[in-house]
């Protein structure tokens, strides 16, 4: 599929009862020193999966909180369609924006903490936060490929798929691959039939967007219904100093899944002098991910990404970048003519 306005500017689960056990994350590396040092690493973060599924796990959470309660909160926020981006078991910037959005949508006082009121609202969802999942042939069959950084080398590939089964499985369940490994320390993520523990992520929201609002300052994309209520919110990366977000009122002109990417180095301030125009094959690790939502502003759109961990933390070439799963959910809610407001 070739896309008219995509020249290359942007880049059944069953609940189970879990026995109590903990999984430790890696410690923080020591800083380099000219002399040998015996400094201790930071305490490892622990995740008790039984407690993650326990509605009584209601520890107050502030910025930088990490561990079992933080993981539960992130999963329940994701289930409420207030995405934290990649679930990582920590209350970082994306989680703070998700909490603020969730509080506002539920009529709670402004803030970014997970307090008793937020836990009460989150726990209204009776489904378990973590479930057991059995790997399928599709999860592990590949083909897997290491996608190079160079656009010219990308153009030589016939499909930009996942680098490993782990990467694809982690994206399927909206979770950081390293954290998924920590929750399943005995799994190699290579064999169909293998049972693992995963976040109980929701089905894509089946609703119609009356309007989409992108906030540059908050790095969020909000989906509003016809009553002006926010029904979903996603963290995003939008614009940069070289390619600022085009503030204004635009509309969706088309939705293209599994798009090819028409790379034009003339539109990239950081392109290599040796680069030439090229067509990049589709795939989840395509520069615009699994979907392109075209906007009436020429060369601009809302799209996925091959690097979900970077959403909300880096710059883009002007477009609005979401995780692949957020972009796919949004794509199902918009249509040609849906208003999109790009704001400061």
N, C-alpha and C positions, 0 to 999 in steps of 0.2 A: 504493500500500500504506500503510495506516495502522497504526501500531504502538502497542499498548496501553500499554506502559511507556516510551514515548519522548516525554514532554511537553516536552522542551527544556531539560533541565538542563545538558547538556554541549555542548558543541560537538564459422620455422626459421632459425636462425642458423648460418652456416658459418664456421669459423676460417680466417683468412688469414694470410699472411706480410706483415708491415708493414715498409716501408723506414724507416730511422731518420730521424726528424725531431722537432722540438721545437715546442711551442706555449707562448707566454708569457701569463701572467695579468696582469691590471691591477695597477699598483703601489698602495700605500697612500696615500690623499690626505694632503696636508700639513695641519697644524693651522692654523686661522685665526689671523691676527696683525694688529695695527693697522698695522704697517709692512710694506712689501713684503719678501718673503723669497725666498731662492734655495736653501732647504733641499732636499736631494735626497729623493726618495721611496724607500721600501724596495725592495730588489731584487725583480724580478718572479719569481714562482714558475714553473718550467718543467716541462713534462710531455713526456717522450720516450716515445711510444706503443710503439715497438719494445722499449724496456726494460721497459715495463709488462707486456709479454707474455713477458719473459725470466725463467725461473726462477732465473737467476743474480743477479737484482736483489734482493739481500737486505741492504740497508743497515739497521743497527740503528735502531729508531724509538722515540722517546720522545714525551711530550706536546708539542704544538705543531709537531712535524715536519710538513713539507709538501713536495709534489713527487711525482716519479715513483714512488719506493718506497712512499710513503704511499698513493698512489692504488692501486697494486697490492694492498697489504695490505687496504685498505678493500673492494675488489672481491672478494678471496678470502674475507674474513670474511663478506661478504654471501652468497657462494656456499655457505658453510658453515652458513648460516642463523643466524649471529651478527651481526645487523644493526647497522650504524653509523647507521641512519636514512638520511638523504640523503647519498649519496656526494659528498664535496666536496674530496678530495685533501689533507686535513689531519687530523692526529691530535688531535681535540678531545675533549670530555667523552664524547660518545656512543661514539666509537671506543675510548676508554680502557675503558669498561664492556664493550664487545664483546670487547676483547682479554682482559680479566680473566675473562669468562665462557668464552671459547674455551680459555684456559689451564686453567681448572678442569675443563672437560669432557674435555680431552685428558690429564689427569693431570700437567700441568706445574706447576712451582712457582708460587705466587701472585705476581701482579704485573700491571703494565699496559704493559710494554714489549714490542715485537716484536723478540725476539732470535733467535739461531740455531735454538733449539728450536721456537719459534713458526713461523718461516719453513719449517722442515722439515715441520711438520704442515700448514701452509697449502699448500705445494707438492706435497703428496700428491694434490691435485686436478690432473689432467693437462690440463684444459681451459684454453684461453687466457683471459686476463683481459679482453681487449678484442677485439671482433669487428666485422666490417663488417655493416651492416644497410641494407636498401633500404626507403625510406619507402613506405608503401602509401596507397591512396586513403582508407582509414579514418583514417590518421594525420593527414591534412591537410584533410579535407573539412569539419570543423566540424559544426554551427555553433559559433562561438566567441563568447563574451560576456564583458564585463567585469562581474564580480559585485560589486555595491556592498557597503559595510560594514554599512549599516543593515539590521536584520532586517525592517523594514517594507517597504523597497525590494526586499529579497531575495524577499519573499512575492509580489511582482508578476511574478516570472519563472516561466516554465513549465518550465525545466530549468536547473540550475546546472552548466553544463559548463565546460570549460577556457577560459581567456582567449585562448589561442593554441595552434597546433600544437606549438610548442616546449614549452609547459608539459606537454601531454599526453605527448609523446615522452619528456621528461625523467622524468616519473613512471613511465612504462612501464619505464624502465631504471634506476630508483632513483637518479637523479643530479641534482645541482643544475643548474638550467637554464643558469646563467652558465658553469659548468664545461663543460657539454656544448657550448656555443658555442665555448669556447676550444679544445676538442679538434677542432672542425670549423669553423675560421675562415672557410671559403669557403661554408658552407652557409647557406641562408636558411630552411630547415625549412618550406618551403611547397609543394613539388612532389613528387608521387608519382614513384617511380623514382630519386629522389636517393639516393646512397649515403653513409652517414655511419658514424663509428666510435662504438661504444657499449660500456658495461660488459656483459660476458657474464653477466647475472644468471641465477639458477637458476629452474627450474620450482618452483611452490609445493610445499611439503613434503607428501607424501601419507602422513601418519602420524596415529595417533589420540592425542590428549592424554589422559593419565590424570589430570593436574592442571595448573592454571595458577597461577603464583605471581607476584604483583605486589609489587615492592619500592619503597616510597616513598623510602627513603634513596638507593637506587641508580638510581632512575628507570628500572627495567627490568621487562619482562614475560618470565618464563621459562616454557617449555613442558616438562613432564616426562612421560616414558613410564611404563609400568607397573612398570619397574624403578627408578624414581626418578631416572633419568638426564635431564639437560637436553639436549633435542634441538633446541631453538631458543630464541633470546633476541632481544628487540626493545627499543629505547629507547622510553620513554613519558613523557608528561606526566600527572601524577596529583594532582588536588586542589590546594587553595590555603588560605591563611589563612581566607578566608571560607567555603570549601566543602571542608573537609578530607576526605581519603580515608577512607571508612568501614572502618577496620581490622576484620578478622574473617573468618569462613569463610562463603562464599556459593556459589551454583551458577549455571550457565548455564540460563536458562529459554527461550531461543530465539535464533535467528540470522536477521537480516533484511538482505538485500542490497538496494542501491539504495533506502534508506528515505526516506520523507518525514520532515520534522522538525517536530514540533508545539511551536512556540515559546510558552512561557508566561512573560511578564515577571515574574510573581510569584515565580518560582524563581531569578531572577537579581538578585544584589545590585547589579550595575552597569547594570541595564536603564534605559532612558530613561523618564521619567514619562509621556511621550506614547505609549509602546509599548502595543500591545494583543495579545491572543492571535492567532496566525497559523500557517498551515501553509506550510512551506518545501518547495519541489519537490525531487525527487531530483537526483543528479548528483555528480560527484567533488568539486565545490566547495560541496556542501551542508555545513552546520555540522558534521555527523557523518560526512562523507565517503561512502565507497561501501558501508559495512556497519555495522550496529549489532548487537553481541552483548549481549543483555539479561541482567542479573543478578537474582538473587532479592532483592537490596536495591532497594526501590522507587525509581524514577527514575534508577538508576545502570546503567552499562554500559561496555563496551569498544568503541571505535569508531575510525573513520578521521578524517582532517582535510583541510581545504583548504590548510593551510600546513605542509607537511612539514619545512621548514627550522627551524621553531620547536619541533619535538618535543624534549623533554628540556631546553628552555631557558626555557619560560614556565610559567604556571599554568593550571589548568583549573577548570571549575565542578564539581569533585568527581569527575567520571568519569575513565576511563583512556583517553587519546588516543594513537593510534599513527599512523604513516604509513599511507596507504591500502593500500599493498602489503603491509605487515606485518599490518594488520587483516584483509585478505582471506585471507592465508595462515593466520592463526590461526583464522579462521571456518571454514576447511576441516578443521580438526583437532578442533574441539569440537562438542559436541552437547548437547541438553537433559540436564541432570543432571551435566555435567562440573564437578568441584569447582574453585572459584576462591578462592585465599587472598590476601587483601589485608593486607600486612605493613608494619611500620615499616621 
